[in-house]
């Protein structure tokens, strides 16, 4: 999976929220100050080249659809983060979360109980 820049990821977030859309739809979803439509259209082209979007003709323009699911992208990004910062160990991540009090022991025990039920 090709890496996205921060701006490309920002545009993909809006596309995932909107579903099939045109650049003008993404521009409308942006808060002020909105980026120029040409900037967004260029982002769409880059995202398509990277394999994140596909398009179909609709009237005089194109409708773009995501080719990568948001969860899939998130998992890929998480893997890269864990590999880079936690020595490829998800247990190191869990240990850090417990140590930093982001996850409690009770939450972990409940998670294990839920996992066993599945």
Secondary structure, DSSP 8 states (H G I E B T S, - for coil): -----HHHHHHHHHHHHH-SB-HHHHHHHS-SS---HHHHHHHHHHHHHTTSEEEEEETTEEEEEESS-HHHHHHHHHHHHHHHHSTT-HHHHHHHHHHTTSS-HHHHHHHHHHHHH-
